[in-house]
Amino acid sequence: MNPHQVASENYPKVVHDAPHGVGHIVPLKILVGVFVALTLLTIITVGASYVNFGEFNLIIALAIAVIKASLVVLFFMHLRWDKPFNAIVFVGCLIFVGLFISLALLDTGQYHGSVVTKEALKDPNDTSKTRVLLGSEPETPAAPAAPAAPGK
């Protein structure tokens, strides 16, 4: 008897008819192509970090990250050749992550005027720029103290 087989009156011997073969083997050409695409997207990400796109900086960075993550999931984790249900779960997860990020970004307008910017730190004598840290109250100049009455 094989030492890995368990047979008793409570656990009868189980015979597996299904073959336990190797999973999907991805051709080297596809793997190298995905590697090149990921490398190019990484270079694009670094290049995009040096360009100011204004309000679109975050959107561009997240779009590149989603494309890179999709390539990894599709080809390196074999989702492209897996059951369609797993693809539906993956797309559903992407939708919920996008929803959570967009809900978090809705609140950023509330703090727009209260963030210390680089411009505000360059000229400490300029009082026209906001220098309030998040979560603190704006500083108001203190009123000059009244002169003390003589004789007291």
Rosetta blueprint (number, residue, H / E / L):
1 M L
2 N L
3 P L
4 H L
5 Q L
6 V L
7 A L
8 S L
9 E L
10 N L
11 Y L
12 P L
13 K L
14 V L
15 V L
16 H L
17 D L
18 A L
19 P L
20 H L
21 G L
22 V L
23 G L
24 H L
25 I L
26 V L
27 P L
28 L H
29 K H
30 I H
31 L H
32 V H
33 G H
34 V H
35 F H
36 V H
37 A H
38 L H
39 T H
40 L H
41 L H
42 T H
43 I H
44 I H
45 T H
46 V H
47 G H
48 A H
49 S H
50 Y L
51 V L
52 N L
53 F L
54 G H
55 E H
56 F H
57 N H
58 L H
59 I H
60 I H
61 A H
62 L H
63 A H
64 I H
65 A H
66 V H
67 I H
68 K H
69 A H
70 S H
71 L H
72 V H
73 V H
74 L H
75 F H
76 F H
77 M L
78 H L
79 L H
80 R H
81 W H
82 D L
83 K L
84 P H
85 F H
86 N H
87 A H
88 I H
89 V H
90 F H
91 V H
92 G H
93 C H
94 L H
95 I H
96 F H
97 V H
98 G H
99 L H
100 F H
101 I H
102 S H
103 L H
104 A H
105 L H
106 L H
107 D L
108 T H
109 G H
110 Q H
111 Y H
112 H H
113 G H
114 S H
115 V L
116 V L
117 T L
118 K H
119 E H
120 A H
121 L H
122 K H
123 D L
124 P L
125 N L
126 D L
127 T L
128 S L
129 K L
130 T L
131 R L
132 V L
133 L L
134 L L
135 G L
136 S L
137 E L
138 P L
139 E L
140 T L
141 P L
142 A L
143 A L
144 P L
145 A L
146 A L
147 P L
148 A L
149 A L
150 P L
151 G L
152 K L
